[in-house]
């Protein structure tokens, strides 16, 4: 369980998050959605400890400051929105960095096969020897995901769930890879891990998220299952455009159709 | 065929085997360069092997040969190797810390501060009370250089640290400002210097291992050795830092502690190096860069190999400096700049496509 209580963040004098409550349970994919500037990424950064904030974030009841960087790295891995890399690493070398993350020593006996397995999992088999700098944006995002997966490969460790924290994990991906990555995230949750993802695509969110937190103007607008949260009026007000939610037969989940303004008049 | 079957093919994207093989080659080369360095010099008839063996109790060597090998050339060769290793490793650590292949210990003010200390000692040393002068004696310049380097690094570190976090970007910018300031102060003292002092200043600035003695080596050596031994413990953190500071901390790295260790070890080893050999440029940039091209950027392999190649490079430069204008000696800083400058340009031009992408 990850809980964030009364999170307030100021950028200078501007309040970016105002007493936000958020919680995510292991076994679920929990999505954070909202329009640009609504504070999604800021909330995620507060949860990961990158952003200074008032309030408290706790992992299974233990406040974050009480956990050492090593403890945290063993229990959760974070995929950043854009990953730059400073030196000419190969894809394999990049993914292998995840192996030693969270380990007190650099000993990786018996785990050396993991980077390759993870690369296959994100559809990058055969990319091991390529330079990270020469990859396309989507390939790079998936290579980073492989590194993050390697860090917390088993969803449950010593009875504790581990967490996959993703900041817009599919922003650079084509539709096929979007589905593959979201399926991977859902599979991680089904096997006992926890997933928190900042999402832009409401339809992917509706398909794959178990719980959704909708942010708007630095406050939580709604929280619940996609069916509960995604209502026409609430989404239209929050995103400032006309949105209509349908429920097509195959999935049973809501389906959001953007309406061009001429048509809605 | 049988060999190919028993040994698995090298895994794609994995350059560790290459780095290990390179380390063996460099170790052998270092041994050869050191031996060559011991035999290099005006007294060409010196029996180096004999003198080395005699020290170990095998056979005998003349007193003259023993003196040349053990009292003159050995401290020089060891100083060259140690300083070369220190400069290359310090360069690699700084580049990892600043996430920039062009970073150099000069950037964080160590070199400028050490230079200021040395210049102040050369010009103003005579003003010290005689008792103190007698106490520090010939160590005045190295001690002042070391203190200058440390002091400027600590000031810079304090400026860049706020609320327990050190900003690498602030450090870079403040380093330029502080460098300009120490440069101006140095310039002022140089302006006040006498002609004799000016000559000392010029040669000190160009660097030399000619003045190496056992005493100097034993003073600076332990500091450099300590920094070299600390470097491998930074390897994993520096690798993670290549992905950015936030990612590194998500990977379990205590980035603040790691920055402190990195900065202090660089200040110590570069300060000690500058103190005994003066300013020697380019090794800290060229050696790590070349190794990254050859074996990849993983610091666990980069740092030890940089130490070896740095030592070899400085020893070779020292040998060149002894023959170019023989029987006189060229300051070694001139040699490293002459070799390093064009070589670095060549690397840049060859990899321009990669750098500009």
Boltz contact constraints between the chains, C-beta under 6 A:
constraints:
  - contact:
      token1: [A, 50]
      token2: [B, 246]
      max_distance: 6.0
  - contact:
      token1: [A, 69]
      token2: [B, 249]
      max_distance: 6.0
  - contact:
      token1: [A, 69]
      token2: [B, 252]
      max_distance: 6.0
  - contact:
      token1: [A, 69]
      token2: [B, 254]
      max_distance: 6.0
  - contact:
      token1: [A, 70]
      token2: [B, 252]
      max_distance: 6.0
  - contact:
      token1: [A, 73]
      token2: [B, 251]
      max_distance: 6.0
  - contact:
      token1: [A, 73]
      token2: [B, 252]
      max_distance: 6.0
  - contact:
      token1: [A, 78]
      token2: [B, 250]
      max_distance: 6.0
  - contact:
      token1: [A, 80]
      token2: [B, 247]
      max_distance: 6.0
  - contact:
      token1: [A, 85]
      token2: [B, 242]
      max_distance: 6.0
  - contact:
      token1: [A, 85]
      token2: [B, 243]
      max_distance: 6.0
  - contact:
      token1: [A, 86]
      token2: [B, 99]
      max_distance: 6.0
  - contact:
      token1: [A, 86]
      token2: [B, 242]
      max_distance: 6.0
  - contact:
      token1: [A, 87]
      token2: [B, 242]
      max_distance: 6.0
  - contact:
      token1: [A, 87]
      token2: [B, 297]
      max_distance: 6.0
  - contact:
      token1: [A, 89]
      token2: [B, 297]
      max_distance: 6.0
  - contact:
      token1: [A, 90]
      token2: [B, 13]
      max_distance: 6.0
  - contact:
      token1: [A, 91]
      token2: [B, 13]
      max_distance: 6.0
  - contact:
      token1: [A, 92]
      token2: [B, 13]
      max_distance: 6.0
  - contact:
      token1: [A, 92]
      token2: [B, 14]
      max_distance: 6.0
  - contact:
      token1: [A, 97]
      token2: [B, 239]
      max_distance: 6.0
  - contact:
      token1: [A, 100]
      token2: [B, 236]
      max_distance: 6.0
  - contact:
      token1: [A, 101]
      token2: [B, 251]
      max_distance: 6.0
  - contact:
      token1: [A, 101]
      token2: [B, 252]
      max_distance: 6.0
  - contact:
      token1: [A, 102]
      token2: [B, 252]
      max_distance: 6.0
  - contact:
      token1: [A, 106]
      token2: [B, 236]
      max_distance: 6.0
  - contact:
      token1: [A, 128]
      token2: [B, 12]
      max_distance: 6.0
  - contact:
      token1: [A, 128]
      token2: [B, 13]
      max_distance: 6.0
  - contact:
      token1: [A, 129]
      token2: [B, 12]
      max_distance: 6.0
  - contact:
      token1: [A, 129]
      token2: [B, 13]
      max_distance: 6.0
